[in-house]
Amino acid sequence: MAGDLAGLMVVSVEQAVAAPYVSGRLAEAGARVIKIERPEGDFARGYDHLVHGESAYFVWLNRGKESICLDLREGGDKALMERLLAKADVFIQNLAPGAIARLGFDQAALREKYPRLITVAISGYGEEGPLRDLKAYDLLVQAESGLSQITGTGDTQARVGVSVCDIAAGMTAYQAVLQALIGRGITGQGRHLSVSLFHALTDWMNVPYLQYVYGGKTPVRSGLNHPTIAPYGAYTCSDGKDVLFSIQNEREWQVFCTDILGLPELPQESRFGTNSHRVENREALDAVIRPIFAQIPRDDMAARLEAARIAYGRVSTMEDLAQHPQNRFVEVGSPTGPVRMLAPGALANGQVPQPGDVPALGQHTDEVRAEFSE
């Protein structure tokens, strides 16, 4: 899998999360990725300094790339950029709308000049529509897309704890690039891909959207409880740690009552006899379940649920995640030393992809300049 895209060259004028996600996945698949940074660097390098001096965001998203520093307002660097694009298969950028064209690299003009080139523009709201020029960051788009409205508890809205809009846009762009590469192999022609944080995330919002538009139903924020199934949520155990479990049918409900709660007659109560009744009487149901869970440590309760074949998940802290027995890891080099990190999600023939090193700012500038000199 690591060599699937070997021989392809990607040029990316990128910063932050969404575009580096795309180019990072392409690098992982074997493409040569030349990351164009401003002289001061991708500002994601400074988001934190927690990975022995490096930014966690930057280490995650920039493995296996070549970093060169260019000032695209300067004539010599613009000429070098043009020479890079003449050899590129994919050109990615996530500058502000219109900025790359003002620098002299209009993507439509580039495709006319280089018909096989695949161009990718990643923005907050897309290249058309009334909000196309609006500044957009992940949390802003979480709010604008309606995600915040359905995330949280009760009257309190909450941010999803990772940059989900950026990641959604990056994933959407990656699959679109792969499709474009397949299409180019058939037709010989590149194409332009326009991906926005807003549209990538609103695609993910289709279920609540359809429920509202066609059924008039506005989702209720329910925290770590499922809004339409009960019991299906998180319960605190005697050690203060939570376990989340799910009851999917009446057979499981009977087993749960018998084997976990020790209350085999509970399903006979009219308040709890069907899922609809349990949802309607969730507060009373929780009043039965919570005291029983509060007497047992989380790992013991998880073992009981597993023995009863009840689906469950521990509500993991970061310490739990760091020690999780199901983790897979990769080790990558960085300018300040090796980093052991969680592995990408897909195995190929049972193998974890082995990513390249994280580049220092401008690490490859001199050699790329020499390679693409006039």
N, C-alpha and C positions, 0 to 999 in steps of 0.2 A: 504494500500500500504506500510505503514511503516514497516509491519512485514512480507512482502512477502518472504524475504530471511533469516528470523530468523532461527537460528540453523546452518547457514553456517559461517565458519571462514576464514577470508582473512588475509594473512600475506603480507605486502608490504614494500619492501626496496625501498623507494621512495624519490624523491626530486623535487623541482620546480613545474611544472604545469601538464604535461600530465598524469603521473601515479597517482598523488593525485586526479586528476579529476575522474579517473576510480574508485579508492577505495572509494572516497567520495560519488559517486552515489550508490555504493554497500552498504555503511554504511547507506545511506538515505533509502534504501530499506529493512533495518533490519539486514544485515549481521554484524557480529562482525569483525571489522577491527583493526588489530594490526599493527600500523605504527612503523617501525624500523627506528630510527634516529641515526645518528652519535652522539657522545658525545657533539659535538658543535651544533648539530641540523640541520634540513633541512634548506638549505641556503635561501629558500623562506621566512623564518621567518624574514629575514633581508632586504627583497626587499624594504620595506618602514616601517614607524612606524606611519601611519596616522590614524589608527582606535584605538583611545586613547591608543597608544603605540604598538598596534599589526599591523602586515602586512596585508594589504587588500587582497593580494593574498592568504596568509595562512588562514585567517578567512574564505574566500570563499570556499576553497577546502578541509578543514580538519575538518569539523564539524562531530561530532559523532564518532571519532576515539579514540583509546587508543594509547598513545605515550609511547614507551619505548626506552631507549638509550642503544645501544649495540656497542661494538667494535668487529666486526666480524673477526678481525685478532687475537683475544685473545681466548684461548682455552675454557674457561668456557662459554663465550658468544656464541662461535660457537656451543657448545653442547646444550645450551638453544635454539638457533635458530633451530637446528636439531629437538629438541623435539616439537617446535612450528609447524614445517613443517609436522611432523608426524601426527598432528591433523588437518592440514589445508585442506580446499577445493580448495582454489585459492592462488597462490603465484605470486605476481606482483613485477617486478623490472625494474627500468629505469636507472641503472648505465651505465657507458661506456661499449661498446661491449666487452665481455669477462671478465669483472671485477667480476661478480658474480661467474663465474666458478673458477677464480683464488682464490677466497675466500673460495672455497670448496663446493659451492652449484650449481654445474652444473645442469641446469634445465632438460636436457635429462636424466641424471642419477637419478634425483629425481623422475621423472615419472616412471622409471623402478622400483624404490623402492616402490613408492606409486602410483599404477596405476590409482586411482581415482583423483589424483591431476591435477588441471588445472594450467598450468604455463603461464605467460604472460611476454614477453620481449618487452619493448618500447624503441625505439632508434631513432636516427636521420634519418638513411637511410636504416634500416633493417639489417638482419643478413647475407646477401649475397650481391654480387655485388661489383664493384670497389670502391664505396664510403662508404662501411660498417663501416670503422674505422674513418670516418671523424667526427670531432666535429660538433655539430649542435645545434643551438638555433633558436628560432622562426623566428626572422627577417632574419637570414641567409637562412632559408628554404623558407620563402616568396620570396626571390630573386631567389633561385635555382629552385624552382618549376614553375617559370613563372608568379606567382601571381603579383609580382611587375611590370611586363611588362604591365599588363592590368589595373593597379590601379593607379589613379592619374589624372592629367589634362595635355593635350597637350604634351609638351616635358618633363614634370616633373613626375617622378615616385614617389609613396608614399607608406608608410607602412600602412597596415590595422591597425586600432587603438587599437585592442585587440590582444591577443596572439592566432591568429586564427589557426596556424599550431598545436600548443600544444593542443588546444581545439578540433580540428578535430581528432587528434590522440587519445585523451582521449575518445571522443564520439565513435570512431570506435572500440576502445578496449572494451568499456563498452558493446556495442551491441554484440561483439564477445564473451565476457565472458558469457553473458546471453544465447546466442545460445549454447555455450559449456556446460553450466549447464543443459539446456534442453536435449542436446545430451547425457550427462552423465546419466541423469535419464532414458534414453532408453537403452543405451548400457552398463552402469556401468563403462565406461572408460573415463578418462580425456583426455586432448589434450594440445598441445603447441600452443600458439598464439603469433605470431610475428607481431608487429604493429610499423610502423615508421611515423614520422612527414611528411616525404617526400611523402610516398605512400598514406597516408590519405588525404593529401592536393591535390595531383595530381588527385585522384579520383574526387574531387570537380572541378578540372580543365577540365573535359572531354568535356564540350561544346566548349570552345575556342580551345581545342586541336583538336576535330573533325572538327570544322570549318576550321582550318588551314590545317590539313592533307588531308582532302577530298575536301575542297573547295578553298584552297589557300588563305583564308582570314585571315589576321592578325588583331585582335581586336584593335580598336583605343581607347586610354585613353580618357574618356569623362567626368571625374569628376562627378558631380551630374546631368548629362544629360544622357538619354538613347541613346546608339549609333545608334539605328535603328528605333526609334519612336520619332516623334515630333508633338506637344510639349509634352515633358516628361522630366521635370527637375525642378531645384530650381530657384525661382525668389524672389528678395528682395522687401520687402514691405516698407511702409513709416516709420515704426519704426526701420528699419535696420534689422529686422528678416526675415528669409527666409521661404517660403512655397514651397513644392514640389508637383506637380500634374501630372496626367497622362491622356492623351487622347488615348483611345484604338480603336476607330472606328469613322467613318464619322458622325454618329448620335451624338456622344458626341462632336465632333468638332463643329458641327453646334450649339449645345446647349451652348458650351463654348463661341463661338463667340457672340451669341445673349445675353446670360444672364450674362456673366462675363465681356466680353470686350465691349459690347454694339455696336458691329460691325457685324450685321447679314449678310451683303453682303460679308464679308471677304472670306468665303469658295468659292465664285465664282471666286476669283482671280486665274489665272492659276498657280501662284507660290505656292499656298497653297491648291490646290484643292484635292490632295491626300496625303497620308502619305509620299510616296516617294518624292513628290515635296516639302513637308514641310521639310523633312530631308535635301534635297539638298539645300534648301533656309533657313536653320535654322537661319543664322545670320540676314536675313531680317525679319524673323518671330519674332525673339526675339526683334528686334527693334520696333515692334508693341506692343508686350506684356509687356515688361519691364516698359515703362513709365506709363502704366495703373496700374500695380501692385504697383509701387512706390508711388502712391497717396493714398493707403489704408493700414491701419495697418494689421499686419499678422492675428490676430484672427478674424478680420472682414472679411478678404479675405477668411479665412478658412471656416467661416460660409456661405459665398456666394457659395463657391465650394460645400459644403455639401448640401446646399439647391438645387443646380443644379444637384446633384448626380454625381459630378465629383470626382474621387478618388484623395485623397490628403494626405499629411503628413507634419506636421510641422517639420522643421529641428531643432531638439531640442538641446539646450545647456545642460550641466550637471545640471544646475539649473532647466531647464524645466523637465529633466528626474526625478530629485529628487521630483518634485511636480506633476508628471504626474497622472492624475485622473484614469488611467487604471492600475496603479501599484498594485501588490500584495506583501505583506511583510511577512517575518518570523523574529522571534527574537531568537538569539542564545546566550548562555553564552560563555564568553571567559575569559582567565586568568586575564584580567583587567576590566571586566565588561560586561554587556549585549550589544549586537550589533543588531540593526535593519537593515535587509538587504533585497534586492530584492529576491523574492521567486523563487524556481525552476519552470520550464516552464509548467510542467504537473500537472493537477488536477486529483485526483482519487475519483470518486463519489462526485465531487464537493468540495473535501477537499484539502487544501494545506498541503503537507507533512511537518511534524515538525521535523527538524533536531536536532541532539544532540549538545553538547557543543564542543567548540574548545579546544583541550588539551594544557596544558602547556608542555614545553619540559620535557620529561621523567616523566610525571605525574603518569603514571601507571607502571613504571619500577618495583618497589618493589612488587606490588601485582601480576604482571605477573610472575616474578621470583618465587614467592612463589607458584603460581598455577601450574607452569610447572617445579617445582623442581624434581630432580631425585627420 
